[in-house]
Amino acid sequence: MSESDTAGVAADHTEQDVVVAQHVTDGTTVVSLHGEIDLLTAPILSERLDALTACHRPDLVLDLRPVTFIDCAGLGVLCRARNRTLARRGRLRLVTESSVFRVLRVAGLGDVFELHPRLPEPEPGASYG
């Protein structure tokens, strides 16, 4: 597939292809992702995460448990979000299970991200659901 073909296919993808839901609880933005985070969906996700990390001290949780595949383009998006968050003195947490964790570890990124097996517990009186 040529670069122009890839650009055309990427334009056919929408945010719903990768972002399932987003909500804010106690100042923390929780974004649930699903499906494949790859060359075709990375630009859409990157745009969303850039907007979420543009503020001072962003507090972001990405739920990657329903993600079925992530490639180097997807890892690049996660690294960019991490760097933008840290530059603004914020916090980025990834909620992931074995498949994405394994990719992060193999890529040498297992110790770079704050990883959790489940969503963080909300403050009393709040919920993530």
C-alpha positions in Angstrom: 0.0 0.0 0.0 1.5 3.4 -1.0 1.7 6.3 1.3 -1.2 8.1 -0.5 -3.3 4.9 -0.2 -2.6 4.8 3.5 -3.5 8.4 4.0 -6.8 7.8 2.2 -7.6 4.8 4.3 -6.7 6.7 7.5 -9.1 9.5 6.5 -11.9 6.9 6.5 -11.3 6.1 10.2 -13.1 8.1 12.9 -12.5 8.6 16.5 -15.1 5.9 17.3 -12.8 3.4 15.8 -10.5 3.7 18.8 -12.1 5.9 21.5 -15.1 4.2 23.2 -15.8 6.7 26.0 -14.5 9.6 27.9 -15.5 11.0 31.2 -14.1 13.2 34.1 -14.2 12.1 37.7 -12.6 14.2 40.4 -10.5 16.1 37.9 -9.2 12.9 36.3 -10.1 12.3 32.6 -10.7 8.6 31.9 -10.5 7.6 28.3 -11.5 4.0 27.3 -9.9 2.8 24.1 -10.6 -0.3 22.1 -9.7 -2.2 19.0 -6.5 -1.5 17.2 -4.2 1.4 17.8 -2.1 1.4 14.7 -0.9 3.5 11.8 -4.5 4.1 10.7 -6.0 5.1 14.0 -2.9 6.7 15.6 -3.5 10.2 14.1 -7.1 10.3 15.4 -6.0 9.2 18.9 -3.1 11.6 18.9 -5.3 14.5 18.1 -7.7 13.6 21.0 -4.8 13.1 23.4 -3.1 16.4 22.4 -6.3 18.2 23.3 -6.5 16.4 26.6 -2.9 17.2 27.5 -3.0 20.8 26.4 -4.0 22.1 29.9 -1.9 22.7 32.9 -1.4 19.6 35.1 -3.5 17.2 33.1 -4.6 14.0 34.9 -5.3 11.3 32.4 -6.1 7.6 32.7 -6.2 5.6 29.5 -8.0 2.3 29.8 -6.3 0.0 27.2 -7.8 -3.3 28.4 -10.1 -3.6 25.4 -7.3 -2.8 22.9 -6.6 -5.8 20.7 -3.5 -4.6 18.9 -1.0 -1.8 19.2 1.9 -1.1 16.8 4.9 1.3 16.9 2.6 4.2 15.7 0.3 3.5 18.7 3.3 3.4 21.0 4.5 6.7 19.6 1.1 8.2 20.4 1.3 7.0 24.0 4.9 8.3 24.4 3.8 11.7 23.0 0.9 11.9 25.5 3.3 10.9 28.3 5.8 13.6 27.3 3.2 16.3 27.0 1.7 15.3 30.3 5.0 15.4 32.1 6.0 18.7 30.5 2.8 20.2 32.0 3.4 18.6 35.4 0.5 16.2 35.0 -0.1 12.5 35.4 -0.7 9.8 32.8 -1.8 6.3 33.9 -2.3 3.3 31.6 -4.7 0.6 32.6 -3.7 -2.5 30.7 -3.6 -6.2 30.8 -1.1 -8.7 29.5 -1.2 -8.1 25.8 -0.4 -4.4 25.7 1.8 -4.7 28.7 3.8 -7.3 26.9 4.3 -5.0 23.9 5.3 -2.2 26.2 7.8 -4.4 28.0 9.3 -5.8 24.7 9.7 -2.2 23.4 11.5 -1.2 26.5 8.7 1.0 27.8 7.4 -1.1 30.6 9.1 1.1 33.2 8.4 4.4 31.4 4.6 4.4 32.0 2.6 4.2 35.2 0.8 0.9 34.7 -2.2 -0.4 36.5 -4.3 -3.7 36.1 -7.6 -1.9 36.7 -9.1 1.6 36.9 -8.0 3.6 40.0 -10.5 3.7 42.8 -12.6 6.9 42.7 -12.7 9.2 45.7 -15.6 8.6 48.0 -18.9 9.8 46.4 -17.6 9.6 42.8 -17.5 6.8 40.3 -15.8 5.9 37.0 -18.8 4.1 35.6 
